[in-house]
Every structure is written in structure tokens, then in C-alpha cells.
């Protein structure tokens, strides 16, 4: 549950966006040496449209485990 002030107007934005690469021939993700999925990012791309239509009531706060 979020404790946003109902008397304020909020806008949802995108903070961080990561990507993974999938090898279709091997039917597997590209992995790091430790076996975890390798993550990538793309600078200079506007992701703001991804938050269109999302309300603060739709959000769930992340924990340290996420």
C-alpha cells in the first residue's frame, strides 16, 4: 500500500529500464559467467511513454529482495 497524499497530483515516470538478449537458436538467454541473466541498457532512448496510463495506485513499492 502506498501512502500518497490524496490532495496532490502525481505523475508516474520511468526510472530504469533494462533489457536481456535471447538466443533463439539455443532457446536460452545470454548469461553472465555466474549463470545469471546478462542485463543491458540503452542510453538516450525516451521511455517516458511506457508510463502513460499508469496511476500511482497501480504501483507496488519494491523491496530489497526485488
C-alpha positions as CSV (number, residue, x, y, z in Angstrom):
1,X,0.0,0.0,0.0
2,X,1.3,3.5,-0.9
3,X,0.8,6.5,1.2
4,X,0.4,9.2,-1.4
5,X,-1.3,12.4,-0.4
6,X,-4.8,12.3,-1.9
7,X,-4.7,16.2,-2.2
8,X,-1.7,16.1,-4.5
9,X,-1.3,15.3,-8.2
10,X,1.4,12.8,-9.1
11,X,2.9,11.7,-12.4
12,X,4.5,8.3,-12.9
13,X,7.8,8.1,-14.7
14,X,10.3,5.5,-15.8
15,X,13.5,5.4,-13.7
16,X,15.4,2.4,-15.0
17,X,14.9,0.1,-18.0
18,X,17.0,-3.0,-18.6
19,X,16.9,-5.5,-21.4
20,X,18.1,-9.0,-22.0
21,X,19.2,-10.8,-25.1
22,X,17.7,-14.1,-26.1
23,X,19.5,-16.6,-28.4
24,X,16.6,-18.1,-30.4
25,X,18.7,-20.9,-31.9
26,X,19.9,-22.1,-28.5
27,X,16.5,-21.3,-26.9
28,X,18.2,-19.6,-24.0
29,X,19.1,-16.2,-22.5
30,X,22.6,-14.8,-22.8
31,X,24.2,-15.4,-19.4
32,X,26.9,-14.0,-17.2
33,X,29.7,-16.3,-16.1
34,X,27.9,-16.9,-12.8
35,X,24.8,-18.2,-14.7
36,X,22.6,-15.1,-14.1
37,X,20.9,-13.4,-17.0
38,X,23.0,-10.7,-18.6
39,X,21.3,-7.3,-18.5
40,X,21.8,-4.4,-20.9
41,X,20.6,-0.8,-21.1
42,X,20.2,1.6,-23.9
43,X,21.2,5.2,-23.3
44,X,19.5,8.2,-25.0
45,X,16.1,6.5,-25.6
46,X,13.0,8.1,-24.3
47,X,10.9,5.5,-22.4
48,X,8.5,8.0,-20.9
49,X,5.6,6.8,-23.0
50,X,5.8,3.5,-21.1
51,X,4.3,5.1,-18.1
52,X,1.3,6.6,-20.0
53,X,-1.9,5.4,-18.4
54,X,-0.3,4.2,-15.2
55,X,-1.7,5.7,-12.0
56,X,0.2,5.8,-8.6
57,X,-2.5,3.4,-7.3
58,X,-1.2,0.8,-9.8
59,X,2.3,0.8,-8.3
60,X,3.8,-1.6,-5.7
61,X,6.8,-0.5,-3.8
62,X,9.9,-2.5,-4.4
63,X,11.7,-4.3,-1.6
64,X,15.4,-5.1,-1.2
65,X,14.6,-8.6,-2.5
66,X,13.2,-7.4,-5.9
